[in-house]
Amino acid sequence: MRLNILIGGKAGQGINKVSEIISNILAEYGYFTFNYRDYPSLIRGGHNFNILSISDKRVGSIESKIDIIIALDEKTTIIHKNSLNKNPITLNFDKFQDLGKNTNIALASALIKILGIDKEILIKEIKKHFDNKETILAAEKGYTSDNKKFDLKKLDNKITIMTGSKAVAHGAIDSNINLYFSYPMTPATALMNELASHQLKNSLLVFQPESEIGGINQALGASFAGARTMIGTSGGGFDLITESLSMQGQTEIPLVVYLASRPGPSTGVPTYSTQADLDVALRAGHGEFPRIVIAPGDPIECQEKTNEAFYLSEKFNALSIILTDKHLAESEFSSDRKPNKTLEIKSNRDFPGKSIVKANSYEHDKFGNTTESAEITKLNAEARIKKYEQIKQECKKFQMIKTYGKKDSKNLIISWGSNKTAILDAIEGLDCKFIQILYIKPMSDQIKSEMQKAKKIILVENNSTGQLGRIIREKTGLKIEERILKYDGRPFMSDELKKEIEKRLK
């Protein structure tokens, strides 16, 4: 069973609250949900919508056709009329206009009745958010306004709902983060807000600097002094910090960077999603120095891989970059799984106050003193390369790639990041194997051997040039000819992606 529900209206009408209430009730009932948010860069007005997919099986994507539409304004049904499935169910705002700001609650309640879920569960959930008489009456009115059209039975699944941003925050807290620096920028801002809400409970400080440049330099200073630090930004802000990334490479002060991608160049389409920042994550900064670039594909991986990023950064005094995008950062994923055991993180360095410690942006000797010696310059360059090889060996302890689908299939799909869950939904029933690449730098040696065994290889990316494909060719010498690329700022829809994969498998 799968239903796709679109909830649309203007910014400020409570679209996200409708999705949250419905998702929480369905999770309590044991159903899986996936909630995609689509909105322009407007605080008020415009056209916003969420697509909420619900299923009795794991689901991690949206589809192109809508079964139920909840319209909080007159534009919603007009804009999405061509996306409706046969015999759709439409819930219109006009039935509840007299309820004002509680219109969204009435519409959510009407849907709960249509799905055949008990009213007591609805009222219990509503009271968690709004324990006032008017809202409860609106829920009652919505619930009694329609008839039951489905009969969802309670399932024995323990479901949790999480965004990528919240999961990265949990991973940072698991790693005993002390300081988070971030200048607000969609879609990285959600992580800043999430960590800020945990400051008192977890004895951490979230600080908004005057700029991204100020933030990374303050973070390096704090890390030098012994604090466990992370900074967060999106593409435009990441551009500004590149000089200090090189400073990290020279000073070898541990640093974790959270990069949440959105379309560019420049401001681009600021509230939408892309995977076009892979190149800059891998290359940004002058000179040659080691870094780790990790791209999780769902919230559980966000939590696990953030913990691994801190572990590697502290163990090797290195730069770790966690690469996500708007789709992963802000979409709400459901799961019945739990993250791996948290890694214990130990710092591998001296701190000021306990001994004399120097950090120098110039080439320097073992005491931290500036030098222009040809011999020392050469030795230090070789030491940085050697460190990268040590990092690569350490990363083999973790899941650098994951394999899904038919393990013996000769048809291979390769992708990364937030495409993961759409691909898993799309390949169900197909003769193919899917390799998800989580560690992009360093990259697993297994990828080449898997590619050599395959007869047909398809690259799936949410950018226009196949950036992962280029990195794979650089590392393996193997070029992927078949590519499914999407670059309109929107994520892959699993039914459309399935058709594209089937075309290439013929």
Phi, psi and omega per residue, in radians:
M1 nan 2.295 3.058
R2 -2.566 2.335 3.062
L3 -2.234 2.464 3.077
N4 -1.997 2.093 -3.036
I5 -2.020 2.180 3.077
L6 -1.805 2.257 3.104
I7 -2.067 1.992 -3.015
G8 -2.274 2.729 3.091
G9 2.927 -2.793 3.140
K10 -1.549 2.694 3.000
A11 -1.020 2.328 -3.136
G12 1.725 -0.054 -3.120
Q13 -1.620 0.040 3.069
G14 1.508 0.544 3.139
I15 -1.103 -0.780 -3.129
N16 -1.133 -0.580 3.130
K17 -1.176 -0.680 3.070
V18 -1.030 -0.840 -3.135
S19 -1.075 -0.732 -3.111
E20 -1.092 -0.815 -3.114
I21 -1.101 -0.821 -3.130
I22 -1.102 -0.786 -3.123
S23 -1.072 -0.774 -3.116
N24 -1.112 -0.704 3.128
I25 -1.155 -0.759 3.140
L26 -1.158 -0.655 3.092
A27 -1.091 -0.732 3.093
E28 -1.104 -0.527 3.110
Y29 -1.425 -0.073 3.084
G30 1.594 0.257 -3.122
Y31 -1.756 2.570 3.098
F32 -1.490 2.521 3.103
T33 -2.374 2.741 2.973
F34 -2.446 2.201 -3.047
N35 -2.071 2.016 3.103
Y36 -1.769 2.336 -3.132
R37 -1.908 2.260 3.134
D38 -2.223 2.057 -3.101
Y39 -2.668 2.536 3.050
P40 -1.394 3.025 -3.106
S41 -1.483 1.080 3.094
L42 -2.248 2.425 3.102
I43 -1.360 -0.644 3.125
R44 -2.274 2.610 3.059
G45 1.400 -2.658 -3.089
G46 1.140 -2.880 3.074
H47 -2.176 1.994 3.082
N48 -1.928 2.577 2.994
F49 -2.688 2.637 2.975
N50 -1.965 2.548 2.950
I51 -2.010 2.060 -3.124
L52 -1.876 1.971 3.072
S53 -1.694 2.305 3.127
I54 -2.170 2.544 -3.077
S55 -2.763 2.742 3.018
D56 -1.487 -0.046 3.050
K57 -2.091 2.928 3.125
R58 -1.024 2.375 -3.127
V59 -2.435 2.420 -3.094
G60 -2.485 0.531 -3.081
S61 -2.757 2.976 2.983
I62 -1.885 2.876 3.081
E63 -2.083 2.934 -3.031
S64 -1.389 -0.313 -3.099
K65 -1.918 2.445 -3.051
I66 -1.874 2.327 3.124
D67 -1.633 -0.633 -3.110
I68 -2.333 2.343 3.109
I69 -2.139 2.262 3.072
I70 -1.932 1.967 -3.023
A71 -1.856 2.000 3.089
L72 -1.577 -0.080 3.039
D73 -2.618 3.045 -3.057
E74 -1.289 -0.395 -3.084
K75 -1.293 -0.515 -2.969
T76 -1.011 -0.863 -3.111
T77 -1.165 -0.565 3.136
I78 -1.212 -0.835 -3.077
I79 -1.110 -0.648 -2.997
H80 -1.846 0.234 -3.057
K81 -1.077 -0.543 -3.124
N82 -1.406 -0.128 3.131
S83 -1.710 -0.015 -3.053
L84 -1.369 2.443 3.050
N85 -1.261 3.054 3.059
K86 -1.165 2.443 3.122
N87 0.918 0.962 -3.141
P88 -1.279 2.773 3.018
I89 -1.746 2.219 -3.126
T90 -2.054 2.230 3.060
L91 -1.993 1.981 -3.044
N92 -1.783 2.584 3.136
F93 -1.129 -0.478 -2.976
D94 -1.103 -0.419 3.116
K95 -1.179 -0.392 -3.041
F96 -2.163 0.405 -3.069
Q97 -1.025 -0.524 -3.103
D98 -1.218 -0.183 -3.100
L99 -1.538 -0.113 3.100
G100 1.030 -2.170 -3.057
K101 -1.165 -0.243 3.118
N102 -1.607 0.147 3.105
T103 -1.000 -0.732 -3.130
N104 -1.103 -0.624 3.128
I105 -1.158 -0.737 3.123
A106 -1.090 -0.729 -3.141
L107 -1.162 -0.734 3.082
A108 -1.068 -0.700 -3.128
S109 -1.189 -0.651 3.077
A110 -1.066 -0.703 3.116
L111 -1.133 -0.725 3.125
I112 -1.031 -0.697 3.085
K113 -1.120 -0.787 -3.141
I114 -1.019 -0.655 -3.128
L115 -1.318 -0.199 3.090
G116 1.460 0.496 -3.131
I117 -1.719 2.481 -3.068
D118 -1.051 2.515 -3.125
K119 -1.125 -0.571 -3.099
E120 -1.060 -0.667 3.129
I121 -1.173 -0.694 3.089
L122 -1.053 -0.914 -3.081
I123 -1.086 -0.680 3.103
K124 -1.043 -0.759 3.133
E125 -1.198 -0.743 3.136
I126 -1.031 -0.717 -3.107
K127 -1.147 -0.432 3.071
K128 -1.131 -0.520 -3.055
H129 -1.768 -0.747 -3.059
F130 -2.433 1.604 3.128
D131 -1.595 1.234 3.077
N132 -2.420 2.759 -2.984
K133 -1.095 -0.762 -3.077
E134 -1.087 -0.729 -3.114
T135 -1.210 -0.699 3.105
I136 -1.103 -0.717 3.111
L137 -1.120 -0.663 3.093
A138 -1.117 -0.698 3.102
A139 -1.117 -0.737 3.101
E140 -1.064 -0.781 -3.118
K141 -1.125 -0.742 3.110
G142 -1.102 -0.748 -3.086
Y143 -1.131 -0.633 -3.097
T144 -1.535 -0.002 -3.054
S145 -1.437 -0.266 -3.046
D146 -2.391 3.038 -3.134
N147 -1.867 2.709 3.085
K148 -1.178 2.226 3.114
K149 -2.042 -0.258 3.060
F150 -2.250 2.912 3.128
D151 -2.373 1.268 -3.098
L152 -1.202 2.209 3.120
K153 -1.641 2.513 3.139
K154 -1.129 2.298 -3.112
L155 -1.862 2.729 -3.087
D156 -1.620 1.003 3.078
N157 -2.081 2.396 3.050
K158 -1.726 1.815 -2.963
I159 -1.832 2.386 2.952
T160 -2.084 2.620 -3.134
I161 -2.069 2.326 -3.038
M162 -2.640 2.490 2.941
T163 -1.603 2.856 3.059
G164 -1.060 -0.678 -3.134
S165 -1.076 -0.813 3.132
K166 -1.100 -0.653 -3.116
A167 -1.207 -0.693 3.064
V168 -1.074 -0.711 3.097
A169 -1.035 -0.773 3.108
H170 -1.092 -0.702 3.116
G171 -1.118 -0.660 3.112
A172 -1.194 -0.736 3.115
I173 -1.144 -0.706 3.052
D174 -0.994 -0.547 -3.094
S175 -1.549 0.130 3.121
N176 1.066 0.818 3.076
I177 -1.080 2.467 3.085
N178 -1.808 -0.660 -3.034
L179 -2.430 2.348 3.037
Y180 -2.176 2.175 3.137
F181 -1.943 2.296 3.117
S182 -2.820 2.323 2.965
Y183 -1.664 2.252 -2.969
P184 -0.981 2.298 3.080
M185 -2.838 2.088 3.099
T186 -1.071 2.358 0.064
P187 -1.753 0.261 -3.135
A188 -1.310 -0.360 -3.063
T189 -1.023 -0.577 -3.116
A190 -1.031 -0.612 3.108
L191 -1.209 -0.716 3.106
M192 -1.042 -0.791 3.138
N193 -1.111 -0.704 -3.126
E194 -1.148 -0.820 3.124
L195 -1.139 -0.627 3.122
A196 -1.050 -0.607 -3.127
S197 -1.254 -0.192 -3.118
H198 -1.901 0.156 -3.003
Q199 -1.044 -0.926 -3.046
L200 -1.173 -0.767 -3.089
K201 -1.122 -0.608 -3.014
N202 -1.966 0.209 3.068
S203 0.905 0.837 3.062
L204 -2.150 2.807 -3.139
L205 -2.083 2.243 3.001
V206 -1.828 2.169 -3.052
F207 -2.188 2.274 3.059
Q208 -1.717 1.873 -3.126
P209 -1.363 3.139 -3.139
E210 -1.297 -0.332 -3.138
S211 -2.892 2.969 3.072
E212 -1.141 -0.626 3.133
I213 -1.118 -0.792 3.089
G214 -1.067 -0.698 -3.089
G215 -1.076 -0.808 -3.088
I216 -1.243 -0.610 3.123
N217 -1.228 -0.645 3.044
Q218 -1.137 -0.665 3.135
A219 -1.135 -0.723 3.104
L220 -1.125 -0.684 3.104
G221 -1.127 -0.749 3.136
A222 -1.152 -0.715 3.122
S223 -1.140 -0.704 3.083
F224 -0.998 -0.670 -3.115
A225 -1.353 -0.169 3.064
G226 2.075 -0.064 3.133
A227 -1.375 2.547 3.043
R228 -1.517 2.028 -2.927
T229 -2.175 2.703 3.004
M230 -2.524 2.573 2.999
I231 -2.095 2.732 3.141
G232 -2.402 2.499 3.138
T233 -2.874 3.103 3.010
S234 -1.999 -3.029 -2.949
G235 -0.933 -0.858 -3.110
G236 -1.092 -0.678 3.088
G237 -1.232 -0.602 3.123
F238 -1.115 -0.641 3.088
D239 -0.969 -0.669 -3.061
L240 -1.259 -0.410 -3.035
I241 -1.655 0.065 -2.975
T242 -1.127 -0.607 3.117
E243 -1.074 -0.689 -3.132
S244 -1.314 -0.373 2.989
L245 -1.093 -0.700 3.088
S246 -1.166 -0.633 3.069
M247 -1.073 -0.674 3.077
Q248 -1.050 -0.736 -3.124
G249 -1.075 -0.588 3.136
Q250 -1.437 -0.753 -3.087
T251 -1.382 -0.392 -3.100
E252 1.012 0.757 3.026
I253 -1.626 2.178 -3.096
P254 -0.992 2.398 3.122
L255 -2.667 2.353 3.034
V256 -1.964 2.299 -3.126
V257 -2.089 2.288 3.058
Y258 -1.814 2.054 -3.128
L259 -2.034 1.914 3.122
A260 -1.807 1.901 -2.985
S261 -1.320 2.637 2.973
R262 -2.557 2.881 -3.066
P263 -1.132 2.503 3.008
G264 -2.255 -2.830 -0.008
P265 -1.209 2.937 -3.124
S266 0.942 -2.396 -3.098
T267 -1.215 -0.492 3.037
G268 1.005 -2.302 3.081
V269 -2.007 1.535 -2.789
P270 -1.143 -0.351 -3.099
T271 -1.885 0.339 3.133
Y272 -2.101 -2.998 -2.870
S273 -2.199 2.621 3.088
T274 -2.820 2.906 3.003
Q275 -2.063 0.678 -3.043
A276 -1.584 0.037 -3.113
D277 -1.756 0.209 3.137
L278 -1.110 -0.795 -3.121
D279 -1.000 -0.792 -3.083
V280 -1.219 -0.591 3.087
A281 -1.109 -0.635 -3.107
L282 -1.404 -0.513 -2.946
R283 -1.974 -0.323 -2.956
A284 -1.007 2.408 -3.135
G285 1.866 2.559 -3.139
H286 -1.657 2.724 -3.080
G287 1.441 3.115 -3.092
E288 -2.014 2.105 -3.126
F289 -2.725 2.690 -3.056
P290 -1.322 2.615 3.014
R291 -2.645 2.833 3.058
I292 -2.060 2.285 3.080
V293 -2.167 2.041 -3.067
I294 -2.104 2.341 -3.098
A295 -2.175 1.608 3.086
P296 -1.191 2.792 -3.075
G297 -2.034 -0.135 3.100
D298 -2.727 2.980 -3.067
P299 -1.051 -0.660 3.117
I300 -1.062 -0.752 3.086
E301 -1.160 -0.597 3.082
C302 -1.012 -0.772 -3.136
Q303 -1.180 -0.810 -3.114
E304 -1.144 -0.829 -3.029
K305 -1.283 -0.479 3.014
T306 -1.119 -0.755 3.078
N307 -1.053 -0.746 3.109
E308 -1.148 -0.648 3.121
A309 -1.077 -0.768 3.087
F310 -1.129 -0.739 -3.136
Y311 -1.016 -0.863 -3.102
L312 -1.186 -0.690 3.137
S313 -1.068 -0.789 -3.121
E314 -1.281 -0.647 -3.106
K315 -1.166 -0.639 -3.052
F316 -1.994 0.178 -3.111
N317 0.881 0.878 -2.939
A318 -2.154 3.054 3.074
L319 -1.651 2.160 3.034
S320 -2.002 2.292 3.102
I321 -2.047 2.162 3.056
I322 -1.733 2.039 -3.027
L323 -1.885 2.022 3.043
T324 -2.218 -2.866 3.071
D325 -2.600 3.092 -3.105
K326 -1.035 -0.702 -3.093
H327 -1.055 -0.829 3.138
L328 -1.274 -0.675 -3.076
A329 -1.149 -0.648 -2.974
E330 -1.958 -0.329 3.098
S331 -1.221 2.659 -3.129
E332 -1.844 2.039 -3.108
F333 -1.819 2.522 3.029
S334 -1.905 2.648 -3.119
S335 -2.708 2.653 3.004
D336 -1.952 0.329 -3.126
R337 -1.924 2.845 3.096
K338 -2.072 2.643 3.130
P339 -1.169 2.842 3.043
N340 -1.130 2.886 3.098
K341 -1.039 2.406 -3.117
T342 -1.166 2.377 3.099
L343 -1.342 2.436 3.007
E344 -1.406 2.278 -3.057
I345 -1.936 2.215 3.099
K346 -2.113 2.414 3.106
S347 -1.409 2.447 -3.038
N348 -2.038 0.973 -3.068
R349 -2.860 2.950 3.049
D350 -1.581 2.701 3.138
F351 -2.118 2.559 3.038
P352 -0.992 2.506 -3.101
G353 1.746 -0.519 3.087
K354 -1.744 -0.472 3.092
S355 -2.780 3.022 3.077
I356 -1.378 2.116 -3.095
V357 -2.211 2.297 3.105
K358 -2.106 2.458 3.024
A359 -2.262 2.163 -2.966
N360 -2.212 2.296 3.100
S361 -1.368 -0.251 3.027
Y362 -1.493 2.821 2.967
E363 -1.049 2.487 -2.983
H364 -2.593 2.842 3.109
D365 -1.483 -3.062 -3.044
K366 -1.171 -0.248 3.103
F367 -1.647 -0.009 -3.125
G368 1.522 0.180 -3.139
N369 -1.520 2.384 -3.120
T370 -1.040 2.425 3.112
T371 -2.571 2.674 2.998
E372 -2.102 0.355 3.135
S373 -1.100 2.257 3.112
A374 -1.089 -0.692 -3.101
E375 -1.142 -0.824 -3.128
I376 -1.173 -0.676 3.102
T377 -1.009 -0.777 3.136
K378 -1.153 -0.783 -3.127
L379 -1.102 -0.699 -3.141
N380 -1.173 -0.692 3.093
A381 -1.077 -0.723 3.126
E382 -1.177 -0.614 3.123
A383 -1.158 -0.637 3.112
R384 -1.178 -0.682 3.082
I385 -1.152 -0.715 3.125
K386 -1.093 -0.688 3.124
K387 -1.075 -0.694 3.126
Y388 -1.071 -0.694 3.108
E389 -1.140 -0.639 3.076
Q390 -1.151 -0.712 3.082
I391 -1.052 -0.771 -3.124
K392 -1.050 -0.712 3.103
Q393 -1.148 -0.714 -3.137
E394 -1.137 -0.649 -3.107
C395 -1.121 -0.389 3.138
K396 -1.146 -0.258 3.065
K397 -1.236 -0.361 -3.054
F398 -1.849 2.991 3.073
Q399 -1.406 1.765 3.139
M400 -1.449 -0.519 3.017
I401 -2.381 2.779 3.007
K402 -2.271 2.559 -3.114
T403 -2.072 2.342 -3.118
Y404 -2.302 2.954 3.084
G405 1.459 -2.674 -3.118
K406 -1.415 1.934 -3.017
K407 -1.061 -0.499 -3.096
D408 -1.726 0.150 -3.132
S409 -1.207 2.558 3.084
K410 -1.615 -0.009 3.072
N411 -1.752 2.098 -3.003
L412 -2.078 2.227 3.017
I413 -1.867 2.326 3.124
I414 -2.140 2.304 3.106
S415 -2.784 -3.037 -3.087
W416 -2.722 2.875 3.005
G417 1.102 -2.531 -2.985
S418 -1.168 -0.161 3.058
N419 -1.179 -0.332 -3.004
K420 -0.856 -0.973 -2.972
T421 -1.258 -0.549 3.060
A422 -1.167 -0.688 3.113
I423 -1.138 -0.742 3.120
L424 -1.043 -0.695 3.084
D425 -1.205 -0.635 -3.049
A426 -1.276 -0.606 -3.012
I427 -1.529 0.004 3.130
E428 -1.020 2.136 -3.139
G429 1.535 -0.046 -3.126
L430 -1.715 2.677 3.096
D431 -1.494 1.448 3.118
C432 -2.770 2.802 3.065
K433 -2.037 2.481 -3.116
F434 -2.078 2.179 3.036
I435 -1.874 2.104 3.058
Q436 -1.712 2.179 3.132
I437 -1.681 2.029 3.136
L438 -1.686 -0.726 3.073
Y439 -1.712 1.923 -3.139
I440 -1.608 -0.501 2.957
K441 -2.510 2.047 -0.092
P442 -1.216 2.769 -3.113
M443 -1.831 2.440 -3.086
S444 -1.156 2.427 3.079
D445 -1.223 -0.287 -3.132
Q446 -1.135 -0.447 -3.047
I447 -1.050 -0.767 -3.119
K448 -1.095 -0.777 -3.118
S449 -1.148 -0.638 3.090
E450 -1.150 -0.688 3.125
M451 -1.179 -0.650 -3.127
Q452 -1.192 -0.434 3.125
K453 -1.442 -0.301 -3.039
A454 -1.518 2.619 3.039
K455 -1.623 -0.637 3.129
K456 -2.267 2.286 -3.136
I457 -2.161 2.307 3.132
I458 -2.148 2.217 3.086
L459 -1.669 2.284 3.108
V460 -2.106 2.083 3.135
E461 -2.506 2.691 3.129
N462 -1.765 0.918 3.052
N463 -2.662 3.050 -2.983
S464 -1.669 -0.152 -3.035
T465 -2.138 -0.015 -3.141
G466 1.170 0.996 -3.019
Q467 -1.109 -0.695 3.077
L468 -1.104 -0.690 3.123
G469 -1.003 -0.683 3.113
R470 -1.152 -0.710 3.130
I471 -1.146 -0.707 3.110
I472 -1.084 -0.743 3.128
R473 -1.122 -0.685 3.108
E474 -1.080 -0.703 -3.065
K475 -1.469 -0.510 -3.022
T476 -1.998 -0.337 -3.037
G477 1.404 0.081 -3.082
L478 -1.864 2.226 -3.136
K479 -1.711 2.352 3.093
I480 -1.690 1.982 -3.073
E481 -1.407 -0.720 -3.097
E482 -1.441 2.105 -3.091
R483 -2.354 2.381 2.980
I484 -1.994 1.864 -3.051
L485 -2.048 2.382 3.108
K486 -2.243 2.268 -3.017
Y487 -2.583 0.708 3.100
D488 -1.799 0.197 -3.135
G489 1.533 -0.059 -3.126
R490 -1.954 2.691 3.129
P491 -1.346 2.965 3.054
F492 -1.197 2.402 2.956
M493 -1.655 2.316 -2.944
S494 -1.133 -0.603 -3.134
D495 -1.243 -0.675 3.085
E496 -1.196 -0.692 3.117
L497 -1.113 -0.676 3.126
K498 -1.050 -0.744 3.117
K499 -1.091 -0.711 3.134
E500 -1.154 -0.691 3.114
I501 -1.165 -0.756 -3.140
E502 -1.058 -0.683 3.096
K503 -1.008 -0.741 -3.054
R504 -1.415 -0.264 3.105
L505 -1.498 -0.205 -3.117
K506 -1.256 nan nan
